[in-house]
């Protein structure tokens, strides 16, 4: 993985998107591909013809038909983030929903609304039972570059739609597109905005007020912790001030600016502007302020990810997930004894060791938060986390909080941990978890992927790996399905007998290959595994 010369530096003006061009292309460019749902909805760029008005109108109409087929008659909560394409997509979708007489609830004054907030309100509504089930749409490409758009559907479960749902919506949307969207019902935005089915609500105050049910906000306030947050220009910008005021926190918003070019960002590792709060390059601005706070954090554009900054720097997401689980297992007395802890199979084995130490069940699934949804609804999964810095967990009383990733509860939890233990999450990882379980070296390497490699990964079976060892260490297991739910990985994971492992899979959101490796023998062993992993899976002709 080659680090770009500008990585970690302020983005130069020459790198910023032309916002009028991006928006105009949404309405005028011919589409260059179908609707395609990855791990987090349909994503693309208007400049490339992969995220355009026709895509969104067709997808919204498909969602209307899906709702009818499943007798979903309650409101649809709709939120959007601060990317340039999010408002145009919101206007398109609202026009389709209104034309189909779908009751849509939006935040008053068309305010930006984060992903976990939509999940929270879907679940809150559905507790009532008598008013029809609610679902939702979040218009966001998450941490993706400013030129990108994204559109994802959350069914009544409140979390990301499962594969069978997204496949249905995707296929129906593409049928509309193939018919030039002639069957799509639409109203002009102003008529849709004024329609009786479009309802404004305050989506900030109830969510903020409920945060104390999932995080011990009194402990944070009473400890007098000085905190900092960088919303990274995202949809959480207007939520943090109400949180500060409601709970009396010493929390500084270090960057309250919103700008669809995201020109205040530092450049990510590959030369892109990307709101990835798990990247030390994208988070360079907040990291430079680390000495001003006891603990600080950042969130991506739709606030479904977290990046924790301690006085010694940005925590690796895997390290923080491990600490969060370690802490929650000891500080949630109302949680049941038989609860499982969920992780994606490309998350650190340190999580496995922590869960085992507390004699809890590990629920290991493929990449994608959707795999945790059912368990978090029925309360059998206490915590679900992804290595890409997305996670959520139950309320303090053991009931469901959200079934989508929540960057609010995960960052505030870091402050609770410091308040209750007197140690930062980084100190806990280094002083407690490493001495108990060893020190893994984890790093992901991203690169291009060919169509041939995609086909090879999809067709791979465990029997295809015949080599008995990697980097001199015997292979313990080869997996193409996740042990927690037997769902296909979309790639392969190879476990070694010393707890080291590697996994290879295509990205679900970008055209690239992701190679995950964790070594319990330091960086040197990591490199040896990397050198041998790709040739083992793809042969010498990569």
C-alpha positions in Angstrom: 0.0 0.0 0.0 1.7 3.2 -1.2 1.1 6.2 1.0 0.3 9.4 -1.1 2.7 12.3 -0.7 -0.1 14.5 0.6 -1.5 12.0 3.1 -2.2 13.8 6.4 -1.8 17.2 4.8 -4.6 19.8 4.3 -6.4 19.2 1.0 -5.2 21.6 -1.7 -7.9 23.6 -3.5 -7.0 21.8 -6.7 -8.4 18.6 -5.1 -11.8 19.9 -4.2 -14.8 18.9 -6.2 -16.8 21.3 -8.4 -20.1 21.2 -6.5 -22.2 22.7 -9.3 -20.8 20.2 -11.7 -21.4 17.2 -9.4 -25.0 18.3 -8.8 -25.7 19.1 -12.5 -24.3 15.8 -13.5 -26.8 14.1 -11.2 -29.6 15.5 -13.4 -28.0 15.5 -16.8 -25.5 12.7 -17.2 -26.6 9.4 -18.8 -26.4 6.5 -16.4 -23.4 4.2 -16.8 -24.5 1.3 -14.7 -27.4 -0.4 -12.8 -28.5 0.1 -9.2 -26.2 -2.1 -7.2 -26.5 -2.6 -3.5 -23.3 -3.4 -1.7 -22.8 -3.8 2.1 -24.2 -0.4 2.7 -26.7 0.4 -0.1 -26.2 1.8 -3.6 -23.2 4.0 -4.0 -21.6 5.8 -6.9 -20.8 9.2 -8.4 -22.8 11.4 -10.7 -19.7 12.3 -12.6 -19.3 8.6 -13.6 -23.0 8.1 -14.2 -23.3 5.6 -11.4 -25.4 7.8 -9.0 -28.0 9.8 -10.9 -31.6 10.9 -10.7 -32.8 7.9 -12.6 -31.1 5.5 -10.1 -32.6 7.1 -7.1 -36.2 7.5 -8.6 -36.2 3.9 -9.6 -34.9 2.7 -6.2 -37.4 4.8 -4.3 -40.2 3.4 -6.4 -38.9 -0.2 -5.8 -38.9 0.5 -2.0 -42.6 1.7 -2.3 -43.5 -1.6 -4.0 -41.5 -3.6 -1.4 -43.3 -1.9 1.4 -46.7 -2.8 -0.2 -45.6 -6.4 -0.7 -44.7 -6.7 3.0 -47.7 -4.7 4.3 -45.4 -2.0 5.8 -47.9 0.8 6.3 -46.3 3.0 8.9 -44.1 6.0 8.3 -40.8 6.0 6.4 -38.2 8.0 8.3 -35.8 9.6 5.9 -32.4 11.3 6.6 -29.5 12.5 4.6 -26.0 13.7 5.2 -23.8 16.6 4.0 -22.4 15.1 0.7 -23.2 17.3 -2.3 -25.4 14.6 -3.9 -27.4 13.9 -0.8 -29.8 16.8 -1.0 -30.6 16.2 -4.8 -31.2 12.5 -4.0 -33.4 13.5 -1.0 -35.5 15.7 -3.3 -35.9 12.9 -5.9 -36.8 10.3 -3.4 -39.3 12.5 -1.6 -41.1 13.2 -4.9 -41.5 9.5 -5.5 -42.6 8.6 -2.0 -45.2 11.4 -2.0 -46.5 10.3 -5.4 -47.0 6.9 -3.9 -48.8 8.2 -0.8 -46.0 7.0 1.6 -46.0 8.9 4.8 -42.4 10.3 5.2 -41.1 11.8 8.4 -38.1 14.1 8.1 -36.3 16.4 10.5 -37.8 19.9 10.6 -36.3 22.5 8.2 -34.8 19.6 6.2 -32.0 19.2 8.8 -29.3 16.6 8.2 -30.0 13.3 10.0 -27.4 10.7 11.0 -27.8 7.0 10.3 -28.2 5.9 14.0 -30.9 8.5 14.5 -33.0 7.0 11.7 -32.5 3.5 13.2 -33.5 4.8 16.7 -36.8 6.3 15.5 -37.8 3.3 13.4 -37.4 1.1 16.5 -39.1 3.6 18.8 -42.1 3.8 16.5 -42.4 0.1 16.0 -42.7 -0.5 19.8 -46.2 1.0 19.5 -47.4 -1.9 17.3 -50.8 -0.3 16.6 -49.7 2.4 14.0 -48.2 0.2 11.3 -44.6 -0.7 11.0 -42.1 2.0 10.1 -39.0 1.7 8.0 -36.4 4.2 6.7 -34.0 5.5 4.2 -30.6 7.2 4.8 -29.1 9.0 1.9 -25.3 8.8 2.5 -22.1 7.3 1.1 -20.8 7.3 4.7 -17.1 8.1 4.7 -16.7 8.0 0.9 -15.1 11.0 -1.0 -17.2 14.2 -1.6 -18.0 13.3 -5.2 -19.9 10.2 -4.2 -23.5 9.6 -3.3 -25.2 6.8 -1.4 -28.7 5.5 -0.8 -29.6 2.8 1.7 -32.8 1.2 3.0 -33.5 0.2 6.6 -36.6 -2.1 6.9 -38.7 -2.3 10.1 -35.8 -4.1 11.8 -34.2 -0.6 12.0 -30.8 -1.8 10.7 -29.3 -2.3 7.2 -31.5 -4.4 4.9 -30.5 -8.0 4.5 -29.4 -9.5 1.2 -32.8 -10.8 0.2 -34.3 -7.3 0.7 -31.6 -5.4 -1.2 -31.6 -8.0 -4.0 -35.4 -7.5 -4.4 -35.1 -3.7 -4.4 -32.1 -3.7 -6.7 -33.7 -6.0 -9.2 -37.0 -4.1 -9.3 -35.2 -0.7 -9.6 -33.2 -2.0 -12.6 -36.4 -3.2 -14.2 -37.8 0.4 -13.9 -34.5 1.8 -15.4 -34.7 -0.7 -18.3 -38.1 0.7 -19.0 -36.7 4.3 -18.9 -38.5 4.8 -15.5 -41.9 5.1 -17.2 -43.6 3.3 -14.4 -42.1 5.4 -11.7 -44.6 7.8 -10.0 -43.2 11.2 -9.2 -44.3 14.6 -7.9 -42.2 17.8 -8.2 -40.2 18.5 -5.0 -42.2 21.5 -3.8 -45.5 19.6 -4.1 -44.0 16.6 -2.4 -42.7 18.9 0.4 -46.1 20.4 0.9 -48.0 17.1 0.6 -50.0 15.9 3.6 -47.9 12.7 3.7 -44.7 14.7 4.4 -44.3 15.3 8.1 -41.7 17.3 9.9 -40.6 16.2 13.4 -37.8 17.2 15.8 -35.4 14.2 15.4 -32.7 15.7 17.7 -34.3 16.2 21.1 -35.8 12.7 21.7 -32.6 11.0 20.5 -30.4 13.3 22.7 -32.6 12.7 25.7 -32.4 8.9 25.3 -28.6 8.7 25.1 -28.5 8.4 28.9 -30.3 5.1 28.5 -27.3 3.6 26.7 -24.3 5.5 28.1 -23.8 6.7 31.7 -23.9 10.4 31.0 -23.9 11.4 34.7 -20.6 9.6 35.2 -19.1 11.6 32.3 -20.4 14.9 33.6 -19.4 14.2 37.2 -15.8 13.2 36.3 -15.2 16.6 34.7 -13.6 15.1 31.6 -12.5 17.6 29.0 -13.5 16.2 25.6 -13.2 17.2 21.9 -15.3 16.1 18.9 -14.7 16.7 15.2 -17.9 16.0 13.3 -15.8 16.1 10.1 -18.4 18.2 8.4 -21.0 15.5 8.7 -24.7 15.1 9.7 -23.8 15.1 13.4 -22.7 18.7 13.5 -26.0 20.0 14.9 -26.4 17.2 17.4 -23.4 17.7 19.6 -24.4 21.2 20.9 -27.7 19.8 22.2 -25.9 16.9 23.8 -23.5 19.3 25.5 -26.4 21.5 26.8 -28.6 18.6 27.8 -26.0 16.8 29.9 -23.7 19.7 30.9 -20.6 18.2 29.4 -17.2 19.8 28.9 -17.1 19.0 25.2 -15.7 21.2 22.5 -16.7 21.0 18.9 -13.4 21.6 17.3 -14.8 22.0 13.7 -18.4 23.1 13.4 -18.1 23.8 9.6 -20.1 22.2 6.9 -18.9 22.3 3.3 -19.8 19.8 0.5 -16.2 20.0 -0.8 -15.0 18.9 2.7 -12.1 21.3 2.0 -11.2 21.4 5.7 -10.2 17.8 5.6 -6.6 16.4 5.6 -5.9 14.0 2.7 -6.3 10.3 3.3 -3.6 7.7 2.7 -4.3 7.3 -1.0 -4.6 11.0 -2.0 -8.4 11.1 -1.6 -10.5 13.3 0.6 -12.3 10.7 2.7 -14.1 11.2 6.0 -12.7 8.1 7.5 -12.4 8.6 11.3 -10.4 5.4 11.6 -7.6 6.8 9.4 -4.8 8.6 11.1 -4.3 10.6 7.8 -8.0 11.8 7.6 -7.9 12.4 11.4 -4.6 14.3 11.4 -6.3 17.6 12.4 -7.9 16.2 15.5 -4.8 14.1 16.4 -2.8 17.4 16.4 -5.1 18.7 19.1 -4.8 15.5 21.3 -3.0 17.3 24.1 -5.9 19.7 24.6 -8.3 17.0 25.7 -8.5 14.1 28.1 -10.2 12.2 25.2 -11.5 13.2 21.8 -13.2 11.6 18.8 -14.3 12.1 15.3 -17.3 10.7 13.3 -17.8 10.2 9.6 -20.4 12.0 7.5 -23.5 9.9 8.7 -22.2 9.3 12.2 -22.2 5.5 12.0 -18.4 5.3 12.6 -16.2 6.4 15.4 -12.5 7.3 15.8 -11.2 7.6 19.4 -8.2 9.9 20.0 -6.4 9.5 23.3 -3.4 11.6 24.5 -1.1 9.0 22.8 -2.9 9.3 19.5 -5.7 7.6 17.4 -6.7 4.2 18.5 -6.8 1.3 16.1 -10.5 0.5 15.7 -9.9 -3.1 16.7 -8.2 -2.0 19.9 -11.1 0.1 20.9 -13.7 -2.6 20.0 -11.7 -4.9 22.3 -11.6 -2.4 25.1 -15.3 -1.5 24.7 -16.3 -5.2 25.0 -14.0 -5.7 28.0 -15.6 -2.7 29.8 -19.2 -3.4 28.9 -18.9 -7.0 30.1 -18.1 -5.7 33.6 -20.3 -2.6 33.8 -23.7 -3.6 32.5 -25.2 -5.6 35.5 -28.7 -5.6 34.0 -27.5 -7.5 30.9 -28.3 -11.2 30.7 -25.7 -13.8 31.3 -26.2 -15.6 28.1 -25.7 -12.7 25.7 -23.4 -13.1 22.6 -20.8 -10.6 21.4 -20.8 -10.0 17.7 -17.8 -9.3 15.5 -17.1 -9.4 11.8 -14.6 -12.1 10.8 -12.1 -9.5 9.7 -12.0 -8.0 13.2 -9.1 -8.7 15.6 -8.7 -12.0 17.3 -8.1 -9.9 20.5 -11.9 -9.7 20.6 -12.1 -13.5 20.6 -9.7 -13.7 23.5 -11.6 -11.0 25.5 -15.0 -12.7 24.9 -13.6 -16.1 25.9 -12.1 -14.6 29.1 -15.6 -13.6 30.1 -17.0 -16.9 29.2 -19.3 -15.3 26.6 -20.4 -16.6 23.2 -18.7 -15.2 20.1 -21.0 -14.5 17.1 -18.7 -14.2 14.1 -20.3 -13.1 10.8 -19.3 -11.8 7.4 -18.6 -8.1 6.8 -21.7 -6.0 7.1 -23.6 -4.7 10.1 -26.8 -6.3 8.8 -25.7 -9.6 10.2 -26.1 -8.3 13.8 -29.6 -6.8 13.4 -31.8 -9.8 14.4 -29.7 -10.6 17.4 -29.7 -6.9 18.6 -33.5 -6.7 18.1 -34.2 -9.7 20.3 -31.5 -8.8 22.8 -29.4 -12.0 22.3 -26.5 -10.0 20.9 -25.2 -7.4 23.4 -22.7 -5.8 21.1 -22.0 -5.8 17.4 -18.8 -4.4 15.9 -16.9 -4.1 12.7 -13.2 -3.6 12.2 -14.0 -0.5 10.1 -15.0 1.4 13.3 -18.7 0.8 13.3 -20.5 -0.7 16.3 -23.5 -0.5 18.6 -24.7 -2.1 21.8 -27.7 -2.6 24.0 -29.2 0.0 26.5 -28.0 -0.2 30.1 -31.2 -2.2 30.9 -30.4 -4.8 28.2 -33.0 -3.7 25.7 -32.4 -2.7 22.1 -30.9 0.7 21.4 -30.1 0.8 17.7 -29.7 -1.9 15.1 -27.4 0.2 12.9 -23.9 1.4 13.7 -23.9 4.3 16.1 -21.0 6.8 16.3 -22.7 8.7 19.2 -22.9 5.9 21.7 -19.5 4.4 20.8 -17.7 7.7 21.2 -19.5 8.7 24.4 -18.7 5.2 25.8 -15.0 6.1 25.5 -15.7 9.0 27.8 -17.6 6.8 30.2 -14.8 4.3 30.3 -12.3 7.1 31.2 -14.8 8.4 33.8 -15.3 5.0 35.5 -11.9 3.5 35.3 -9.6 6.5 35.4 -7.8 5.1 32.3 -8.2 5.9 28.6 -9.2 3.1 26.3 -5.7 3.1 25.0 -4.2 2.7 28.4 -6.5 -0.2 29.1 -5.5 -1.9 25.9 -1.8 -1.5 26.6 -1.8 -2.1 30.3 -4.5 -4.8 30.7 -5.4 -6.5 27.4 -1.9 -7.0 25.9 -0.4 -8.4 29.1 -3.3 -10.9 29.3 -3.7 -11.9 25.7 -0.6 -11.0 23.7 0.0 -8.2 21.2 -1.4 -8.6 17.7 -0.1 -6.6 14.7 -3.1 -5.8 12.5 -3.1 -4.0 9.2 -5.3 -4.0 6.1 -3.9 -3.5 2.7 -6.1 -2.3 -0.1 -5.4 -2.6 -3.8 -7.0 -3.0 -7.2 -9.0 -6.1 -8.1 -9.6 -7.7 -11.5 -12.7 -9.3 -12.7 -10.8 -12.6 -12.8 -9.9 -12.2 -9.1 -13.5 -11.4 -8.2 -14.7 -14.6 -9.9 -11.9 -16.6 -8.2 -12.9 -15.4 -4.7 -16.6 -16.1 -5.2 -15.9 -19.6 -6.4 -13.4 -20.4 -3.7 -13.9 -23.4 -1.4 -11.9 -24.4 1.7 -10.6 -27.5 -0.2 -8.9 -25.2 -2.7 -6.2 -24.3 -0.2 -3.9 -27.3 -0.1 -0.8 -25.7 1.4 -0.3 -27.0 5.0 1.4 -23.8 6.2 1.8 -20.0 5.7 5.0 -18.1 6.7 6.2 -21.3 8.4 3.1 -21.6 10.6 0.6 -24.5 10.2 -2.8 -23.6 8.9 -5.5 -24.3 11.4 -8.6 -23.6 9.3 -9.8 -22.2 6.0 -13.2 -20.5 5.9 -15.3 -19.3 3.1 -18.4 -19.1 5.3 -18.7 -17.3 8.7 -18.8 -19.6 11.7 -21.5 -17.6 13.5 -24.2 -17.9 10.9 -22.8 -20.0 8.0 -23.2 -17.1 5.6 -20.8 -16.8 2.7 -17.8 -14.5 3.3 -17.5 -13.3 -0.2 -13.8 -14.3 0.0 -11.6 -16.4 2.2 -10.2 -16.4 5.8 -7.2 -18.5 6.7 -6.5 -19.1 10.4 -3.0 -20.1 11.6 -2.2 -22.1 14.7 -0.6 -19.2 16.5 -3.9 -17.2 16.3 -2.5 -15.2 13.3 -4.8 -15.0 10.2 -5.5 -13.4 6.9 -8.6 -12.7 4.9 -9.1 -11.5 1.3 -12.4 -10.1 0.0 -13.6 -7.6 -2.6 -14.8 -4.3 -1.2 -18.6 -3.9 -1.0 -18.5 -0.2 -1.6 -15.4 0.6 -3.8 -13.7 -1.2 -6.7 -10.8 -2.7 -4.8 -9.5 -5.7 -3.0 -9.1 -5.7 0.7 -6.4 -7.9 2.4 -6.7 -8.2 6.1 -3.8 -9.7 8.1 -3.3 -10.0 11.8 0.0 -11.3 13.1 0.9 -12.4 16.6 4.5 -12.2 15.6 4.9 -8.5 14.9 5.3 -6.6 11.6 7.9 -9.0 10.3 5.5 -12.0 10.4 2.8 -9.8 9.0 4.9 -9.1 5.9 5.7 -12.8 5.5 2.0 -13.7 5.6 1.2 -10.9 3.1 3.9 -12.1 0.7 2.5 -15.6 0.6 -1.2 -15.0 1.0 -2.1 -13.6 -2.5 -0.1 -16.2 -4.5 -1.7 -18.9 -2.4 -5.2 -17.8 -3.2 -4.8 -16.6 -6.8 -1.7 -18.5 -8.0 1.4 -16.8 -9.3 -0.5 -15.1 -12.0 -2.3 -12.4 -10.0 
